[in-house]
């Protein structure tokens, strides 16, 4: 994904992965993937024109 952003002429300014929403662990217990209790999340990219 990052290669595609840079190939399209963008510079990646920020990559962030917010924590799961409150209650997500209880709602989706089968998705817990680590001892910390984090589940599958989204990555957010802030792009700037290069």
Buried (B, 14 or more C-beta within 10 A) or exposed (E): EEEEBEEEEBEBEEEEEEEBEEEBBEEEEEEBEEEEEBBEBEEEEEBEEE
